[in-house]
Amino acid sequence: MMLPLADLLLTPDEMAAVDSDAAASGIDSYGLMEKAGQAVAAAALRTFPEALRYIVLCGPGNNGGDGYVAARALQQAGADVQLFRLGDPQRLRGDAARAFADCPIRGAGIAGYAPHAGDVVIDAIFGAGLSRPVPDEVATVIARVAEAGIPVIAVDLPSGLDGRSGKVLRAAFHAERTVTFMTRKPGHLLLPGRELCGELEVFDIGIPGRIVRAHAGGLIAENTPEQWQPKIPSAGADAHKYKRGHLVVFSGGPNATGAARMSAMAGLKAGAGLVTIASPPEALDVNAGLLTAIMLHPIDGEASLREWLADQRLSTFVLGPGFGAGDKARQFCLALADRHLVLDADGITSFRDDPQRLFDAFAEGRTRLVLTPHEGEFGRLFPDIAADERLSKIDKARAAAKRAHAAIICKGADSVIAAPDGRALINANAPPWLATAGSGDVLAGIVGGLMAQGAPAFEAAAAGVWLHGLAGQHAGKGLTAEDLVEAVKPL
């Protein structure tokens, strides 16, 4: 399925290549700037018609050029417009210089802007291409605007945000609305960028789709059903419990059984045909008294696990929730190297001293391992990747997935799901109240339930994260992990 242009994600470098190819194809690049600036002016008038003044802040590049066009359009519409610029306008080049020349408002240096009540700021200083900390005078203006509570409309991306990573480069505007062009960038979805962009509008300025798609590698996208739905098995009229797979979730000891039960129930509700909790003998009575639709099987140690694995119908396993970190977790995990495994929580921590041993066990053949680390757990398995400040969350997830030969879910409000082949999806449907105890146990169970039905590891991970976010929306604010399990629905 071909996604609409507005649903694609291009990095700032890819978008720069699109602009270059559009100009090389004979398209009037100044005409594109004119459309962009006019769109920004229209958004300002539509969103803040009550503004007493529109303050346009223009930078030294093409983002500033968009701002000069917007300032001219606003003045032509009869608005009171004040313009403040960064740098010497005589040093502008190309389309930005032409936009400045066509703008009847000469403006003043950016340091001279003093916010007034009734102002609306149009931020056209840097946009998505910024890769260095903002200079002092811009940081000062950002602070003034924030202190005065002046609403901001950002052109392309709030100045101070890295369009590749969504990170703040010293300081950034907090926009109420962001107008970008043709496609979104990763920084529009990754935090804190997503929150600082406010309402996002993607405006088509007329670059042909063939040029945009030629630079959209398709490796990075938002996590939506269009990305994985074709790979998720659907239940047909001939479906039965064995055809929908058998999921096994390992339980901890008698005082740590609840996490496994939540994972198991989530896997069952996600569509697994059969779900069994593999329980230590000393926890059997606790689990048995609280299970109905989920089966129970005693597992004493590695030897009894390997004996049970003679049953090839045991296809997919979840290990980690409430299990306890240590040698037993490592032994169990390595015994499962030829099966599909979702490794979570204590299971991940158990390999902190020798992560390569885990990676080697799952290195051959199809991707069978899904890892679900939060930031701290990620750092235990991939300390060098985690410590590299040059990398975005997407970069880190992709590097980790390739090293581990695993699908990686880098959890958070902006979870990133990555595959060993370089694909990465950014999830944006998770409500903030999902950050509650036991939420990760539910996620592990959903992913396991989808894998048990035959979904490939990456698609199961991506679909699981999306279903987890949807369940959180349905459960509502104040949810507990038990509420979340109840809200899980199969695809």
N, C-alpha and C positions, 0 to 999 in steps of 0.2 A: 504494500500500500504506500502511495506517495503522499508524504505529509505536506500540508500547506506550508508555504514559506515562513509564515509567522511562527510555526511550531518548530522550526529548525533552530539549532544552536550553532553559532559560529564564533570562534575565538576572535579577538581583535585583529590578529594577524591575518586570519582568513577573510575577515570583512574588508581589510585593507586591500587584499588581493582582488576581492570582488570589485571594489571601487576602481582599482587600476585596470582591470580587464574591461570594465564597463566603458571607461574613457578610451581605451585602446580600440574598442569596437566601433567607435564613432559617436557614442552617446555624449551629448553635451553635459559635461560634468558640472558646469555652473547651473545648468537647468535642474540637475538633481539637487544641488544645494538650495536653489530657489524653492523647490518643492518641500524640502526638509524644513527650511526656516518658516515657510508659510504654514506648514502643519503645526509647528511649535506655537506660532502666534494664534492660530485657531484654537489650539488646546488651551492656551492661556485665557482667551476671551470666553471660551465655553465653560471652563472650570472655575474661573474667578472673575465673573463679570462685574463684581462689586469693587474691584481693586481701584484704589485712588491713584496709584502709580505702578507701572510695570518697570522693574529694575532689571536691565539686561546686562549680565556680566559676561564679557567676551574674552576668550583666551587667544593665544598666539598661533592657532592652527585652524584646521577646517571646522572644528567644533565652534570656534569663535566666529567663523564665517557664517555658520547657521544662525548664530546669535545676531549678527548684523542684519541678516535678511529678516529675522523675526522682529527686530526693533523697527525696521522700516515699515514692515507690514502692520505692526501695531499702531504706529503713528498715522499711517494712512487710514486706519480704521477709526481714528479720532481719539485714541487713548493718550494719556499722559505717560511719556516714556523717558526714562533716564538711562544713560548707558555708561558703564564703567569698564575699562579694558585693562588687561594684563599685558605689559610689555609695550614696545614702541610699534604703533601700527604701520610705520613706514618700513618695517622689516617683514611685513606680511608678504606672502608669495601666492601666486596662482589664484585659485578661486576665492580664497579668503581675502586677498588684496582687492579683488574686484568687488566682493561683497561690502568691504569697508568703503570703497570709493562710491558705491551706489547708495550707501546709507547717509541720509541727511543729518544724522545726529553724530556729532564728533565725539562727544563723551569726554570722560576724564579718567585719571588713573584709578585703578581698582581700590587702592588704599583710601581713597576719599569717600567711599560709600558709607553713609551713616543711616541705619534703618529708621524708617518712620512708620507709625501706625498706618495701616492701609496699603502698605507696599506688598507687592508680589515679586519675588525674585525669579528670573529666568537664568538658570545656571548653564552657560555655554562656554565654560572655561576650558575643560580638558576632555570630557567624554570618556570613552572606553579604552583609549589607547595609553592612558597614563601607566607608567611602570616605575615611577620614582616618588618619593614623598613630596607632598605639595610644598611649595615655597612658603616662607614666613607670611608674606602679605596675603596669600590666599587662606592660609590657616587662620589668620586674624579675622578675615571677613567671614569665614565659615562660623567662627565662634560668635561673632557679633549677630549674625543672622539667627543662630540657634538661641542665643540669649534673649533676643527680641521676639522670638516666636513668629518670625516672618515665614509665610508659606513659600515653598520652592517648587518650581517646575524644572526638572533636569533634562538637558538635551543629550540623548543617547545613554548616559549613565551619570549619576551624581559625581561631580568632580571630587577626587580623592579616593575613588574606588578603583580597584584593579579589575578590569573587565574579564580577565582570565580566571581570577581566583575569588572575586567578591570580597577581598580583604581591603581594609582601610589603610591607605598609605599616609599615615600621620594624622590626617583629619579628613572628614568628608561631609558633604551636605546630607541632610535627611530630607529627601524630597517627598512631597505629597503626591506628585505625579512625575513619571518619567516617560518621555517620548523617544522611542528608538526607531530605527529604520530597517526595513526588510526582514530582519531576523533578530532574535534575542542573542545575548552572549551568556556564557556560563556565569559571569558575575551578577546577572539579573536573578539567578536562581540560588546561587550559593550564599550562605550567610557569612557576614551580616549584610551583604549586598542586597539580598531579597527584601529585607526590612527597610533598608535605606532608600530603595527605589520607590516605595509607595505603590500607587496604582500604575501599572505598566501598559502603555499603548504602543503597538507595533504598527508603524505607518509605511505603506508601500509607496516609495517615491518613484517607481517605474523602472528599476533595474530588471532586465529580463530574468525569469526564473532559471533558465538554462545556465546563466552565468553564476547565479547564487548557488545553485545545486552543484555546479562543477567544483566549488570549493568547500562544500559541506560534506566532509568525509563520511558522515553517517556514524562515526564512532562515538560521538557524544550527543546526547539528547535528553529531554525530560522523560522521566519514567511515567509512561502512560500505557494503557492497554494495547494501543497500536504497536508498541515495541515488542510485545511478547505473546499476545493473545493467540496467534497462529500456532505457537509451540506448546500451548497448554491443552492437554487432552480434555475433550468434552465427553460427558457421560451419554452414551447412546441407549437405545432401547434394550440392547443386549448386555448392558453393564451389570456386573455383580461384584460382590465384595472382593474376590480375589483378583479380578481384572483391574480394580482400582487401587491395588497395591497394599502392602502391609508395612506399616510404620512402627518402629520400636523406639521408645523413649526410655532412657536409663534413669532410674531413681537414685536419690541419695539415701542416707541412712534414716532410721526411724524419726529423727528430729528434723529431717530436711527432705520431705516428700512432696510438698505442695507445688514446688516449681515444676517438677516432672509431670504432675497431674495437669497443670495448666497447659504445658506444652502438648501433652497427649490429647487433651480435649480440643485444643486449637487445631491440631492436625486432623482430628476426626471431622471437625466442622468445616475444614478446608477441603474435605472430599476424600481423604484416605479411606479405603474400603475396610481395613482392619487396623486397629491400633492396640499395641501391647506395651505395658510398662514392665521393663525388666528390673526387678527389685532385689536388693539384698535380702536374704532370708529373714534377717532381724527386722526388716521393714514391711514384711508381707502383711502382717495383721493390720498395720496402720493403713496401708494402701487398699487392702481388701475391703475395709469398712467404709471406704469413700469412693469406690469405683462401681459403676454399673455397666455402661456401654463399652468401657475399655477393659481389655483382658489383662491378666497378670501372669508373669512368669518369673520363677526364682532364678537368679544368677548369683552364684557364690563368688566366682573369681574368673580369671582368664580361661582356665581349663573348661569350665562349664559353658562359658560363652562360645569358645571354639567348637565345642560339641554341638551346641544349639545351631551354630551357623551352617551345619550340614543341610539345614532346610533352606534351599535357595529362594523360597518365597519371601524370606526376610530380606527385603530389598533396600530399605532406607532406615537410617538411625539418626536420632538426636542425642547428643552427649554433651553434658555440661550443666544444664540448669539444676542447681542444688546438689550436684554430684560430689563436689569436693575436689580440690586440686591435689595432684600428686602422682605417684607411680601407678596406682590402679587406673586412673584416667588415661595415662599414657599407654598402658598395656591394652586396655580395651580399644582405644582409638586405633592403634597399630593393627590389632586383630581385625579391624573393619576396613582395612585398606583396599579391599576389592569390592566394597559395597559403596552405596551413596551415604554420605555422612554430613550432617549439619553439626558443626562444632561451635559451641557457644560457651561463654562465661568461664567456669572452672576448667572446662576442657581446653580452652585457649591458654589460660594461665599455666596449665600443666606443662606446656612446652616452652616456657619463657627462657629456660636455660639452654635449650637445644632445638630451636624451631626448625632447623634444617632436617632433622630426623622426621618430623611430621611432613615436611614438603616432599622429601624423597619417597616417602611411603605412598604418596598419591601422585607421583610425577608422571607415570606412564598412562597412556590410553586417554579415554574421554574424561573430561572434568567431572569428578565425582564428589569433590569436597566443597562445602560452603562454609566460610568463616564469617562470623557475625560480631566483630569487635567494636566496642566503643573506643573512644580516643585512648584511654589508658591501656586497654588490652591490645590495641593496634601497636602502641609503642613497645609492648613486651615482645611481640612477635617480629616487628620490623623496626627496631630502634633507629637504624641509620636513615631509613626512609622518613620516619616520623620526625626526625630532628632536622631535616633539610627544609629550611625556611623558604627556599626558592620554589618549592613545589606547592601547587594548589592541592586541595582535597581530591580533586579528580586525578591529578598526576600521582599522588600518593596511592590512591586506590588501584590505579592501573599498574603501577610498578609492583605493588604487593601481590596483585592477582597473578601477574606474570611469574614472579618468583615462586609463589606457592602452588602454581598450577591449580588454582581454586577460584571459585566465584567469591568475591569479597563484598560484604555489606559493611561499609564504614558508617556506623550508626550515628544518628543525631537528628536534629530538626531538619537538616538538609542531607539526609542519608545519600551516600553515593554507592551505587552497585557497579562492580567492575568485573570483567571477564579476562582470562589470560590472553585472549586475542586482541585486547585493546579497547573493546567496547566499554562504554561507561554511561550510566543513566543517573540523573539527579532527581531525587524524589521531592515533590513539593506539596503533597496532599496531607501531610501529617500535622494534626493540630498540636499546639504546645502542651496540652494536658496529657499527651501520650507519655510524657516523661514521668513515669510513676513506677514504683516497685513491681516487678513481675512482668512489665510490658515486654521486655526482651525475651522472656521465656515463651510468651505467646507468639512472638514473631518467629522464633526458632521452630515452634510446632507447625505454624502455617507453612513455612518453607519446606519442612520435612513432609508435610501432608501432600504438597504439590509434587515434590520429587518422587514420592511413593507412587503417584499416579502416572509417572513416566515423563514429567517435564524435565528438560535439561537443567543443569545446575544454575546457569546464569538466569535463564528465564524464570525458573522457580524462585530464585532469590528476588528478582525484580518484581514479579507478581506478588510474592509474599509481602514485600515492603509496602506495595501499593494497597493490598487488601488490609494490611495492618493499619495503615493510615485511614482507610475508609471505615474500618471498624471503630477507630477512635472518634471519627466524626459522628458516627451513629450513636456511640455510647454517650458522648457529650462530656461537658466539663464535670470535674469531680470524679471521673471514673476510677475504679479500681481494676486490677488485673482480672478479677472475676467478671466484672462488667464487660471488659474488653473481650474475653473469651465468648461471652454470650452474644456479642455483636458480630462475631466473625461469620461471614457468609461465603459459600463456595462460589467460584466463578461460573 
